[in-house]
Amino acid sequence: MEITLEQQKLISSPLRAKIIYLLNENAMTAKQVADELGKSNGSVHYHIQQLYNGGILELADTKNNKGIIEKYYRSKAIEFKLKDEFSPEKTDYFMKRGTSLSLSDSELEEFTKDFDRLLKKYVEKSIKGQQERKPYEINCEFIKLPEEEEES
């Protein structure tokens, strides 16, 4: 899904990234998401509303449960590409990928090992073989973000 810079700011929070991925699997209410993530209902409801108002989530269903209207949300996508609003010339070779993750120290170590193996695999492919290739630069940054504060 192509997104604007404003939408990019909305999804840059690790908690919001978790909400987006969770709502990609199943449509859920804010309470169900809060229970799944172990967060307060108010905090999750706030973040879901921000993502919904920003066009990242959609309302999938509403159900009447004993007089209470339950709203079920779903993510529109889990892969996002920032629109290049400043360059009129679009190219098909520039792709930016990124996400926010919450990882333990051991998971981060495992991830970096997997990433290094993947890079090595493609470096070897780029050296071998006779097919025509184009040069690309690939970067990956690990930036420790401040701890997520609950918003209500």
Disulfide bonds with the S-S distance in Angstrom:
none
